[in-house]
Amino acid sequence: MHAETTARLLIRCPDKPGIVAAVSNFFYNHGANITALDQYSTDPEGGTFFMRLEFQTPHLDLSRPLLERTFGEAVAARYAMEWRLSYAAEPKKMAILVSKYDHALLELLWRWQRGDLHADVAMVVSNHPDLRDAVEAFGVPYRLVPVTRDAKAEAEAQMLDLFQDTIDVIVLARYMQILTSDFVDRYPDRIINIHHSFLPSFVGAGPYRQAYDRGVKLIGATAHYVTADLDQGPIIEQDVIRVSHRHTVADLKALGQDIERTVLARAVTWHLEDRIIVHENKTVAFS
């Protein structure tokens, strides 16, 4: 679909008959052409209902502000909806945080350069200088913000100053620092992390060593939203690969990095395309 004419609606509400008809009729009556519709209910009786709708906007008979206000009054209020309407022509402004590992970062920048990640990559922020040349080769600003144990709050304040309340989503592409709860709370469900193991197994440091010591037959990666609880946020996407006793820790790390790249890229793409609804500590991902 053409980004300049595509709008997206995300809905969460108590499930009851008539929601799909009410939403579809509303947009039909105002000149929208619905081009994609996904829905899910947690239970056919008394569950929670989720919907993602894509529609085309060239023939709308209302301005955007009036469309949103009218939908809120005519449909959303009637069904007690939590909802969000966004427009593909307004790409999300993204900041990427990284330390020294470059595989996940370069995968994102490569896909962005190809036009596969529809975002405005505002900057890459790192606590090390190592990746400056690689990032700037993509034409992306590189900001160095060193972090020490005694000055973590100052470093986070510096990052917030760089963001200037304009960043829509933050991606941790192997950023090897734990963010404070004060920082995380500013971006609820808007910080995406790639964890180099198949959560909930092997949380914390050294997951490939942990996996090797346990003799696992599968390794994987997990992309999740960041919360104040370390590695406990809502999971967006996961993948695995089969391994054996013949694989060393270095082998597991190399295989794992391949999975990390693709899992993080899928999760970020889904977020940018408004395909994810967070519910409690889970996600509904209309992929």
N, C-alpha and C positions, 0 to 999 in steps of 0.2 A: 504494500500500500504506500501511497505517497505521504511522506512525513508532513508535508505542508497542509494536508487536508484531514489527517487522522486524529481523532480524539479517543480517549480511553476512560472508561468509568469502572471503578472498583467499588463493590458493595459488600457489606456484612450486616446482617440483621437476623432477628428471629424468623424462623421458617414458617410460612403459612401460604395457603393457596393464593394465586393471583399475582405474585411478584413479577414473574417473567412477563406476563401479559401487560401489567401496568407500566413496566419500564419500556418494553418494546413499543407499546402504543404511544407513549409519551414522545419518544424520539421520532416515530413515524409521523405523528401529527405535526411535528415541527420541522419536517423536511430532511431528517437525517437518514442516511442509508446505513443500516447495520451490516457490517462485514465480518464480524466474529463475535461469538457469544459462548462463554463457558460458565458452567454453574456446578455447585456442589452443596449438598446438605449433610450435616453430621448425623442426622437421624430423620426418618420420614415423619415422625411425630414429635414435635417440640424441639427440633434441632436448631442449629445455627446455619443460616443460608449464606453462601458466598457466590458472587457473580463478577465476571470480568466481561466488559462489553467494549468492542471497538466499533466506531461509526465514522462516516465521512461527513464533512461539514460544509461543502460548497453551497448547498441549497437550504441551509438553516434559515428560518424566518425570524430568529431572535439573535441578538448580540450575545457574546459569551457571558457577560455578567448577568444578563436577564435570563438566559437559558439556565444558568446554575441556580439563580434565585427561584425561578419557576419550578424547576425540578425538585428543589428542596421543599417547597411549599406543597406542590401537587402530589408528589410521589413519596419522597424520602420521609417526610413527617408521618405520613399515613402508616408506613411499615417500620417505623423506628430504626431507620437505616443509619449506619456509619458509612459514609461514602466519600469518594474523592474523584474529581474529574481533572484530567490532565490532557495536554496537547503535545503531540509528537513534534510539532514545529518548534517547541521550546525545550531543547535538550537539557537534561540535568547537568549541573555544574559539578564536576568530580575532582576530588583530590586523592592522590595515591600516596600512601605512606610505605616506606621500604627501608630496610637496613642494608645488608650486603648481598644477600641472595638475589639474583637478577631474573630467574626463570619466569616467575609469575608476573613480575612487572613488565618484562619485555613482551610476553604474550599479550597482555592487555594493550600495550602501546602499539604493537603490530596490528592487532585487530582494529584498533581505533584508526590507525593510519589507512587501513584498507576500507574503512567505512562500515565495518561490521559492528562496531560499538558506537551507538548513536549517543554521544555525550560531548560535553565541553570539558576537556581535560585541562583544568586550570593550572595545576602544578603537581610536581612530585616533591614530597618532603622526605628527607632522610636524616638519620642521626649519624651518618657517615658520608664522606665525600666520594667514595669509590665509584659510584654509578653516574656521576655528573655527565661525563662525556657521552655515555650511552643514551641518557635521557635527552640531553640537549640536541643530539643528532636527530631526534624526532621533532624538534622545534618546541619542546615543552619546557617551561621554566623549572629549574631545579633549586630547591631551597634547603639549605643545610641548617638543621636545628639539633645541635648536640644535646645528649641527655646524660646526666649523671645521677647517681642514686640520691644525692642530696639536693638536686635541683630539678626534679621531675616536674613539679608544679610550674616552675618558671619556663621550662621547655614547652609545656602544654599551653601556657599563656601566650608564648611566642607564636605557636601554631594557630591558635585562635585569632591572634592579631593578623596573621597572614590570610586567614579565611575570611575575615571581615563580615561574618554572617551571610556570606553569599554562596557557600558550598552546600549542595543538596545531598551529596553522598560521599562517604569516605571509604576507600578500599585499602585494607591492610594486606599488601602483597609481600608477605613475610617481613613484617615490621616486628622486630624482636624486642619490643618494649610492651609492658602491660600498661594500658591506659587507666587512669584513675576514674572512679565513679563520677566525679564532677564533670570530667570531659565527656564520658559516655552519655551521661544524662542529657547533654545538650543536643545529642543526635540520636534519639530513640528510633530503632529500626532503620537507621541510615548509615551504620558502620558495618561493613562486610569484612569478615576475616576468613583466610584460608588456613585450616589446621591440618598439619601434615600427619594425620592419622584418621582412621575411621572411628569418629566419636560414636558412643561415649568411651570407647577403649583408649587407653594410652594417652590420657590428658597430661598437660604440662610439658616439661622439657624432655628431649631425647626419645621421641616416640619410636623411631626406627630401632634404636638400641633395645627399647622395651619389647618391641615386636620380635626382634631377633632372639632375645633371651627367652621369650615364650614359645619360640618355634612356630609362629603363626603360618598359615597357609594362604592367607589373604592379607594384603595391605591396601590402604585406601587413603582418601582425602575427604575432608568435610569443609564446605563453605557454610558459614553461619553468621547471623547478626550478632554483634557484640553487646553484651550486657555487663553489669557490674560483677557478675559471677563468672570467673575465668572458664572459658570454653563451654559454657552452659547455655548460650543463647540459642534462639530458634534456628533449627537447621534448614538451610535452603536447598542444598544439593550435595550428593555424595557419589563416589564411585570407588571401585576396587579393581585389583588385578591379582591373579593367582601367582604365588611364589612357592618355593620349596626349600628344603634343607640345604640345597646347593648355593643359595644366594647369601652373599656376605652382607654386612651392614651397609657397605658402600653400594652394593647392587640394589638393596632395598631403597636406599636414599635416591639413587638415580631413577629407578622406576617410579618411586613416589613423587618425584618432582614433575614427571610427565603428567601424572594424574592431577596433581595440584594445579597445574596450568589450566587444564581443560575444565576442571570443576569450578575454579574461581571464575574463569571467563564465562561459563554458563550462568553462574549465579549473578554476576554483575549484569550480564545481558538481560536476564529476566527482571532484575530490579529496574534497570533503565527503561524497559518496555512495560513497566507497571503490571507485571504478571504475578506478583506475590502479595498475599494478604497474611499478616501475622495475626494469629489467634492463640491467646494464652502463650504457651511456650512452644508453639508449633507454627508451621507455615502451611498455607494452601498455595501451591505454586502451579499456576495454569500455564504449563510449559508446552 
